[in-house]
Amino acid sequence: MVFDLRNVHKSKQFIKFKQLLLTHKFTSMKTYRQEGNASLLIINHKTSAKVFINHIVLIKGDANYSTIYMDGGKEKLVSHTIKFYENHLENYGFLRVHRGYIINPNYVKTYNPEDESILMANGLKAVVSRRKRHLLRNFVISK
């Protein structure tokens, strides 16, 4: 089944798609390309949100919840683990630097090797785990 999401909130297809997901009692994440912007459609129990991937700065995981921090100071709390987003966002260049953080490298402001942390453009700080340091060092060298 193909869904066209040009007018995502007004579309009858979107409403039909949302009802289909809610009747099967599961949550899903879909990606749509629309006029050059890739976006996530996050359907979370009874709510849904469209998030542009290039606006995501950081995803912070906390047990069975994740907080998506976007540029402009917006944030969304969703009831999915961080692993739910990891494989999908790798295709867009996101890096999982810790078991609780996925970062968008385009928003990295500074990297502090002493305390192994990253300062993001919106002022948030992400910790880098010991086993992921090499991944970040390779990224900093190649950039």
GUZA-159482 format. One line per field, with one value per atom (N, C-alpha, C, O): residue number from 0; y, z, x; residue in three letters. Coordinates in steps of 0.2 Angstrom, whole numbers. Atoms other than C-alpha are relative to their C-alpha. Layout:
N
pos = c(NUM, ...)
py = c(Y, ...)
pz = c(Z, ...)
px = c(X, ...)
code = c(ALA, ...)
END
This chain:
143
pos = c(0, 0, 0, 0, 1, 1, 1, 1, 2, 2, 2, 2, 3, 3, 3, 3, 4, 4, 4, 4, 5, 5, 5, 5, 6, 6, 6, 6, 7, 7, 7, 7, 8, 8, 8, 8, 9, 9, 9, 9, 10, 10, 10, 10, 11, 11, 11, 11, 12, 12, 12, 12, 13, 13, 13, 13, 14, 14, 14, 14, 15, 15, 15, 15, 16, 16, 16, 16, 17, 17, 17, 17, 18, 18, 18, 18, 19, 19, 19, 19, 20, 20, 20, 20, 21, 21, 21, 21, 22, 22, 22, 22, 23, 23, 23, 23, 24, 24, 24, 24, 25, 25, 25, 25, 26, 26, 26, 26, 27, 27, 27, 27, 28, 28, 28, 28, 29, 29, 29, 29, 30, 30, 30, 30, 31, 31, 31, 31, 32, 32, 32, 32, 33, 33, 33, 33, 34, 34, 34, 34, 35, 35, 35, 35, 36, 36, 36, 36, 37, 37, 37, 37, 38, 38, 38, 38, 39, 39, 39, 39, 40, 40, 40, 40, 41, 41, 41, 41, 42, 42, 42, 42, 43, 43, 43, 43, 44, 44, 44, 44, 45, 45, 45, 45, 46, 46, 46, 46, 47, 47, 47, 47, 48, 48, 48, 48, 49, 49, 49, 49, 50, 50, 50, 50, 51, 51, 51, 51, 52, 52, 52, 52, 53, 53, 53, 53, 54, 54, 54, 54, 55, 55, 55, 55, 56, 56, 56, 56, 57, 57, 57, 57, 58, 58, 58, 58, 59, 59, 59, 59, 60, 60, 60, 60, 61, 61, 61, 61, 62, 62, 62, 62, 63, 63, 63, 63, 64, 64, 64, 64, 65, 65, 65, 65, 66, 66, 66, 66, 67, 67, 67, 67, 68, 68, 68, 68, 69, 69, 69, 69, 70, 70, 70, 70, 71, 71, 71, 71, 72, 72, 72, 72, 73, 73, 73, 73, 74, 74, 74, 74, 75, 75, 75, 75, 76, 76, 76, 76, 77, 77, 77, 77, 78, 78, 78, 78, 79, 79, 79, 79, 80, 80, 80, 80, 81, 81, 81, 81, 82, 82, 82, 82, 83, 83, 83, 83, 84, 84, 84, 84, 85, 85, 85, 85, 86, 86, 86, 86, 87, 87, 87, 87, 88, 88, 88, 88, 89, 89, 89, 89, 90, 90, 90, 90, 91, 91, 91, 91, 92, 92, 92, 92, 93, 93, 93, 93, 94, 94, 94, 94, 95, 95, 95, 95, 96, 96, 96, 96, 97, 97, 97, 97, 98, 98, 98, 98, 99, 99, 99, 99, 100, 100, 100, 100, 101, 101, 101, 101, 102, 102, 102, 102, 103, 103, 103, 103, 104, 104, 104, 104, 105, 105, 105, 105, 106, 106, 106, 106, 107, 107, 107, 107, 108, 108, 108, 108, 109, 109, 109, 109, 110, 110, 110, 110, 111, 111, 111, 111, 112, 112, 112, 112, 113, 113, 113, 113, 114, 114, 114, 114, 115, 115, 115, 115, 116, 116, 116, 116, 117, 117, 117, 117, 118, 118, 118, 118, 119, 119, 119, 119, 120, 120, 120, 120, 121, 121, 121, 121, 122, 122, 122, 122, 123, 123, 123, 123, 124, 124, 124, 124, 125, 125, 125, 125, 126, 126, 126, 126, 127, 127, 127, 127, 128, 128, 128, 128, 129, 129, 129, 129, 130, 130, 130, 130, 131, 131, 131, 131, 132, 132, 132, 132, 133, 133, 133, 133, 134, 134, 134, 134, 135, 135, 135, 135, 136, 136, 136, 136, 137, 137, 137, 137, 138, 138, 138, 138, 139, 139, 139, 139, 140, 140, 140, 140, 141, 141, 141, 141, 142, 142, 142, 142)
py = c(-6, 0, 6, 7, -6, 17, 6, 6, -6, 33, 6, 7, -6, 50, 5, 7, -5, 63, 7, 10, -7, 79, 5, 10, -4, 87, -5, -8, 6, 75, 0, -5, 0, 81, 1, -1, -1, 84, -6, -7, 6, 68, -5, -7, 5, 55, -7, -11, 6, 42, 0, -6, 0, 48, -3, -7, 2, 46, -8, -11, 8, 28, -4, -9, 3, 24, 0, -5, -1, 30, -5, -8, 5, 20, -7, -11, 6, 5, -2, -8, 1, 6, -1, -5, 0, 9, -6, -8, 6, -5, -7, -11, 5, -17, 0, -4, -1, -10, -1, -4, -1, -7, 6, 10, -7, 8, -1, -7, 1, 11, 7, 12, -6, 23, -1, -6, 0, 27, 6, 11, -6, 38, 2, -2, -3, 49, 5, 9, -6, 60, 4, 2, -5, 75, 6, 10, -6, 89, 1, 6, 0, 84, 0, -1, 1, 83, -6, -8, 7, 66, 2, 6, -1, 65, -6, -11, 6, 53, 1, 6, 0, 49, -4, -11, 3, 44, -1, 4, 1, 36, -4, -9, 2, 34, -1, 4, 1, 26, 4, 2, -4, 39, 6, 10, -6, 53, -1, -7, 0, 56, 6, 12, -6, 68, -1, -7, 0, 72, 4, 10, -3, 76, 0, -6, -1, 82, -3, -1, 3, 71, 5, 5, -5, 86, 5, 9, -4, 95, -3, 0, 3, 82, 1, 0, -1, 87, -6, -8, 5, 73, -4, -1, 5, 58, -3, -6, 3, 54, -5, -4, 6, 37, 0, 1, 1, 34, -6, -5, 6, 16, -1, -2, 2, 13, 7, 7, -7, 32, 3, 2, -4, 43, 7, 8, -7, 62, 2, 1, -2, 69, 8, 11, -7, 86, 3, 0, -3, 97, 7, 10, -6, 113, 5, 4, -4, 128, -1, 2, 1, 121, -5, -6, 5, 109, -7, -9, 7, 92, -4, -1, 4, 77, -6, -9, 6, 63, -6, -5, 6, 46, -6, -7, 6, 29, -6, -11, 5, 20, 0, 5, 0, 14, 3, 4, -3, 22, -5, -2, 5, 6, 0, -2, 0, 8, 5, 4, -5, 23, -1, 2, 0, 18, -3, 1, 3, 7, 4, 5, -5, 19, 6, 8, -7, 35, -1, 4, 1, 27, 2, 4, -2, 29, 7, 9, -8, 48, 3, 9, -2, 49, 1, 4, -1, 49, -5, -11, 5, 41, -1, 3, 1, 32, 0, -5, -1, 37, -2, -3, 3, 30, -4, -3, 4, 18, 4, 2, -4, 33, 6, 10, -6, 45, -2, -6, 0, 46, 8, 12, -7, 62, 1, -3, -2, 71, 4, 10, -4, 76, 7, 10, -7, 91, 5, 11, -5, 99, 0, 3, 0, 95, 7, 9, -6, 111, -1, 1, 1, 105, -7, -10, 7, 88, 1, 4, -1, 88, -7, -11, 7, 73, -1, -7, 2, 75, -3, -8, 3, 71, -4, -6, 4, 62, 2, -2, -2, 73, 4, 7, -4, 82, 6, 4, -5, 99, 1, 2, -1, 101, 7, 11, -7, 117, 3, 9, -3, 119, 0, 1, -1, 118, -7, -7, 6, 100, -4, -3, 3, 89, -8, -10, 8, 70, -3, -1, 4, 58, -5, -8, 5, 47, -6, -5, 6, 29, -2, 0, 2, 21, -4, -3, 5, 8, 4, 1, -4, 22, 6, 9, -5, 34, 0, 5, 1, 27, 2, 5, -2, 30, 8, 10, -7, 48, 3, 8, -3, 51, -1, 4, 1, 44, 5, 8, -5, 56, 7, 10, -7, 71, 1, 6, 0, 66, 1, 5, 0, 64, 7, 9, -6, 80, 6, 12)
pz = c(0, 0, 0, 4, 0, -5, 2, 1, -3, 4, -3, -2, 2, -3, 5, 7, -6, 11, -2, 2, 2, 2, 5, 7, -5, 13, 6, 7, -5, 28, 4, 6, -5, 40, -3, 0, 4, 27, -4, -6, 5, 17, 3, 9, -2, 18, 0, 4, -1, 15, 6, 9, -6, 30, 6, 10, -5, 41, -1, 5, 1, 33, 3, 6, -2, 36, 8, 11, -8, 55, 3, 8, -3, 58, -1, 3, 1, 50, 6, 8, -5, 62, 7, 11, -6, 77, 1, 7, -1, 74, 1, 4, -1, 73, 7, 9, -6, 90, 0, 4, 0, 85, -2, -5, 2, 83, -6, -7, 6, 67, -1, 1, 3, 59, -7, -9, 7, 41, -2, 1, 2, 31, -7, -11, 6, 17, -3, 1, 4, 4, -3, -7, 2, 0, -2, 2, 3, -11, 3, 5, -2, -6, 8, 10, -7, 13, 2, 1, -3, 21, 7, 11, -7, 36, 3, -1, -4, 49, 2, 4, -2, 52, 6, 6, -6, 70, 3, 5, -3, 76, 6, 7, -6, 94, 4, 7, -3, 102, -4, -9, 2, 99, -4, -7, 3, 92, -6, -6, 5, 77, -2, 0, 1, 72, -6, -8, 6, 56, 2, 4, -2, 60, -6, -9, 5, 47, 2, 7, -2, 48, 1, 6, 0, 44, 6, 7, -5, 59, 7, 12, -6, 72, 2, -2, -3, 83, 3, 2, -4, 95, 3, 3, -3, 102, 6, 6, -7, 120, 2, 3, -2, 126, 7, 11, -7, 143, 1, 1, -1, 146, -6, -11, 6, 135, -3, -7, 3, 130, -3, -1, 3, 119, -1, -2, 1, 118, -7, -7, 7, 100, 1, 2, 0, 101, -7, -10, 7, 86, 0, 6, 0, 81, 1, -1, -2, 87, 7, 9, -7, 104, 1, 7, 0, 100, 2, 1, -2, 108, 0, 2, 0, 107, 4, 3, -4, 119, -3, -4, 3, 111, 4, 7, -4, 119, -5, -5, 4, 108, 3, 6, -2, 113, -5, -11, 5, 105, -6, -11, 5, 96, -6, -12, 5, 86, -5, -11, 5, 77, -2, -8, 2, 76, -7, -11, 6, 61, -6, -11, 5, 51, -1, -7, 0, 55, -2, -4, 2, 51, -7, -10, 7, 33, -2, -7, 1, 35, 4, 4, -3, 44, 7, 10, -7, 62, 3, 0, -3, 74, 7, 11, -7, 90, 4, 3, -4, 102, 7, 10, -7, 118, 0, -5, 0, 123, 1, 0, -1, 127, -5, -4, 4, 113, -7, -9, 7, 94, -2, 0, 1, 87, -8, -12, 7, 70, -1, 2, 1, 65, -3, -2, 3, 56, 5, 4, -6, 73, 5, 11, -5, 82, 0, -5, -1, 89, 2, -1, -3, 99, 3, 5, -3, 104, 5, 4, -5, 121, 2, 5, -1, 122, 7, 9, -7, 140, 4, 7, -4, 147, -5, -3, 5, 131, -1, 0, 1, 127, -6, -8, 6, 113, 1, 5, -1, 113, -6, -11, 6, 101, -1, 3, 2, 92, 4, 5, -4, 103, 8, 12, -7, 119, 4, 10, -4, 124, 0, -5, -1, 129, -1, 3, 0, 124, 2, 0, -3, 132, -5, -8, 5, 121, 4, 9, -4, 127, -2, -7, 1, 128, -7, -11, 6, 114, -6, -12, 6, 102, -1, -6, 1, 104, -7, -10, 6, 89, -6, -11, 5, 78, 0, -6, 0, 83, -2, -6, 2, 81, -7, -11, 8, 63, -3, -8, 3, 60, 0, -5, -1, 67, -5, -8, 5, 56, -7, -11, 7, 40, -1, -7, 1, 43, -1, -2)
px = c(4, 0, 4, 9, -4, 7, -4, -10, 3, 3, 4, 10, -3, 6, -1, -7, 1, 9, 2, 5, -2, 10, -4, -1, 4, -4, -1, -7, 0, 0, -6, -9, 5, -13, -7, -12, 6, -27, -2, -8, 1, -25, -4, -3, 4, -38, 4, 3, -5, -24, 3, 4, -4, -15, -5, -3, 5, -31, -1, -1, 2, -34, 7, 6, -7, -15, 0, 2, 0, -16, -5, -4, 5, -32, 2, 1, -2, -25, 6, 5, -5, -10, -3, -1, 3, -20, -5, -5, 4, -32, 4, 2, -5, -17, 4, 8, -3, -11, 7, 10, -7, 7, 2, -2, -2, 17, 6, 9, -5, 28, 3, 1, -4, 40, 1, 3, -1, 40, 4, 4, -4, 51, -3, -5, 2, 45, 4, 7, -4, 54, -5, -9, 5, 45, 3, 6, -3, 52, 7, 9, -7, 70, 1, 7, 0, 66, -2, -8, 2, 67, -4, -1, 3, 55, -2, -3, 2, 50, -8, -10, 7, 31, 0, 1, 0, 31, -7, -11, 6, 15, 1, 3, -2, 15, -7, -10, 6, -1, -5, -8, 5, -14, 2, -2, -3, -3, 4, 7, -5, 7, 3, 0, -4, 20, 5, 7, -5, 30, 6, 6, -6, 48, 5, 6, -5, 61, 6, 9, -6, 76, 6, 10, -5, 88, -1, 4, 1, 81, 1, 1, -2, 85, 7, 12, -7, 100, 2, 8, -2, 100, -6, -11, 6, 90, 3, 9, -2, 92, -5, -11, 4, 86, 0, 5, 0, 80, -5, -11, 4, 74, -5, -2, 5, 58, -2, -7, 2, 57, 6, 12, -5, 67, -3, -9, 2, 67, 4, 10, -3, 70, 1, -4, -2, 79, 1, 5, -1, 77, 2, 3, -2, 84, -6, -11, 6, 74, -2, -7, 2, 73, -6, -8, 5, 59, 2, 8, -1, 58, -6, -12, 6, 47, 2, 7, -1, 45, -4, -10, 3, 41, 1, 6, 0, 38, 3, 0, -4, 51, 7, 10, -7, 68, 5, 3, -4, 83, 2, 4, -2, 87, -5, -3, 5, 71, 2, 0, -2, 78, 7, 9, -8, 97, 1, 4, -1, 96, -2, 1, 3, 85, 4, 5, -4, 95, 7, 10, -7, 112, 0, 6, 0, 107, 1, 3, 0, 106, 6, 7, -6, 123, 0, 5, 0, 118, 5, 6, -5, 130, -2, -5, 2, 126, 7, 11, -6, 140, 0, 5, 1, 133, -6, -10, 6, 120, -7, -12, 6, 109, 0, -5, 0, 113, 1, 5, -2, 112, 0, -4, -1, 119, -1, 1, 0, 117, 7, 8, -6, 135, 0, 5, 1, 129, 0, 1, 1, 125, 6, 5, -5, 141, 4, 6, -4, 149, 7, 12, -7, 164, 0, -5, -2, 172, 5, 10, -4, 180, 3, 0, -3, 193, 1, 2, -2, 197, -6, -5, 6, 179, -4, -10, 3, 174, -7, -12, 7, 159, -1, 4, 1, 151, -5, -10, 5, 143, -3, 0, 4, 129, -1, -1, 1, 124, -6, -6, 6, 108, 2, -2, -2, 119, 0, 2, 1, 115, 7, 11, -7, 130, -2, -6, 1, 131, 7, 12, -6, 143, 2, -2, -2, 154, 3, 7, -3, 157, 7, 9, -7, 174, 0, 5, 0, 169, -2, -1, 2, 163, 5, 4, -5, 178, 3, 4, -3, 186, -4, -2, 5, 170, 0, 0, 0, 170, 7, 7, -7, 189, 1, 3, -1, 188, -4, -3, 5, 173, 4, 3, -3, 183, 6, 7, -6, 199, -3, 0, 2, 189, -4, -4, 4, 179, 5, 3)
code = c(MET, MET, MET, MET, VAL, VAL, VAL, VAL, PHE, PHE, PHE, PHE, ASP, ASP, ASP, ASP, LEU, LEU, LEU, LEU, ARG, ARG, ARG, ARG, ASN, ASN, ASN, ASN, VAL, VAL, VAL, VAL, HIS, HIS, HIS, HIS, LYS, LYS, LYS, LYS, SER, SER, SER, SER, LYS, LYS, LYS, LYS, GLN, GLN, GLN, GLN, PHE, PHE, PHE, PHE, ILE, ILE, ILE, ILE, LYS, LYS, LYS, LYS, PHE, PHE, PHE, PHE, LYS, LYS, LYS, LYS, GLN, GLN, GLN, GLN, LEU, LEU, LEU, LEU, LEU, LEU, LEU, LEU, LEU, LEU, LEU, LEU, THR, THR, THR, THR, HIS, HIS, HIS, HIS, LYS, LYS, LYS, LYS, PHE, PHE, PHE, PHE, THR, THR, THR, THR, SER, SER, SER, SER, MET, MET, MET, MET, LYS, LYS, LYS, LYS, THR, THR, THR, THR, TYR, TYR, TYR, TYR, ARG, ARG, ARG, ARG, GLN, GLN, GLN, GLN, GLU, GLU, GLU, GLU, GLY, GLY, GLY, GLY, ASN, ASN, ASN, ASN, ALA, ALA, ALA, ALA, SER, SER, SER, SER, LEU, LEU, LEU, LEU, LEU, LEU, LEU, LEU, ILE, ILE, ILE, ILE, ILE, ILE, ILE, ILE, ASN, ASN, ASN, ASN, HIS, HIS, HIS, HIS, LYS, LYS, LYS, LYS, THR, THR, THR, THR, SER, SER, SER, SER, ALA, ALA, ALA, ALA, LYS, LYS, LYS, LYS, VAL, VAL, VAL, VAL, PHE, PHE, PHE, PHE, ILE, ILE, ILE, ILE, ASN, ASN, ASN, ASN, HIS, HIS, HIS, HIS, ILE, ILE, ILE, ILE, VAL, VAL, VAL, VAL, LEU, LEU, LEU, LEU, ILE, ILE, ILE, ILE, LYS, LYS, LYS, LYS, GLY, GLY, GLY, GLY, ASP, ASP, ASP, ASP, ALA, ALA, ALA, ALA, ASN, ASN, ASN, ASN, TYR, TYR, TYR, TYR, SER, SER, SER, SER, THR, THR, THR, THR, ILE, ILE, ILE, ILE, TYR, TYR, TYR, TYR, MET, MET, MET, MET, ASP, ASP, ASP, ASP, GLY, GLY, GLY, GLY, GLY, GLY, GLY, GLY, LYS, LYS, LYS, LYS, GLU, GLU, GLU, GLU, LYS, LYS, LYS, LYS, LEU, LEU, LEU, LEU, VAL, VAL, VAL, VAL, SER, SER, SER, SER, HIS, HIS, HIS, HIS, THR, THR, THR, THR, ILE, ILE, ILE, ILE, LYS, LYS, LYS, LYS, PHE, PHE, PHE, PHE, TYR, TYR, TYR, TYR, GLU, GLU, GLU, GLU, ASN, ASN, ASN, ASN, HIS, HIS, HIS, HIS, LEU, LEU, LEU, LEU, GLU, GLU, GLU, GLU, ASN, ASN, ASN, ASN, TYR, TYR, TYR, TYR, GLY, GLY, GLY, GLY, PHE, PHE, PHE, PHE, LEU, LEU, LEU, LEU, ARG, ARG, ARG, ARG, VAL, VAL, VAL, VAL, HIS, HIS, HIS, HIS, ARG, ARG, ARG, ARG, GLY, GLY, GLY, GLY, TYR, TYR, TYR, TYR, ILE, ILE, ILE, ILE, ILE, ILE, ILE, ILE, ASN, ASN, ASN, ASN, PRO, PRO, PRO, PRO, ASN, ASN, ASN, ASN, TYR, TYR, TYR, TYR, VAL, VAL, VAL, VAL, LYS, LYS, LYS, LYS, THR, THR, THR, THR, TYR, TYR, TYR, TYR, ASN, ASN, ASN, ASN, PRO, PRO, PRO, PRO, GLU, GLU, GLU, GLU, ASP, ASP, ASP, ASP, GLU, GLU, GLU, GLU, SER, SER, SER, SER, ILE, ILE, ILE, ILE, LEU, LEU, LEU, LEU, MET, MET, MET, MET, ALA, ALA, ALA, ALA, ASN, ASN, ASN, ASN, GLY, GLY, GLY, GLY, LEU, LEU, LEU, LEU, LYS, LYS, LYS, LYS, ALA, ALA, ALA, ALA, VAL, VAL, VAL, VAL, VAL, VAL, VAL, VAL, SER, SER, SER, SER, ARG, ARG, ARG, ARG, ARG, ARG, ARG, ARG, LYS, LYS, LYS, LYS, ARG, ARG, ARG, ARG, HIS, HIS, HIS, HIS, LEU, LEU, LEU, LEU, LEU, LEU, LEU, LEU, ARG, ARG, ARG, ARG, ASN, ASN, ASN, ASN, PHE, PHE, PHE, PHE, VAL, VAL, VAL, VAL, ILE, ILE, ILE, ILE, SER, SER, SER, SER, LYS, LYS, LYS, LYS)
END
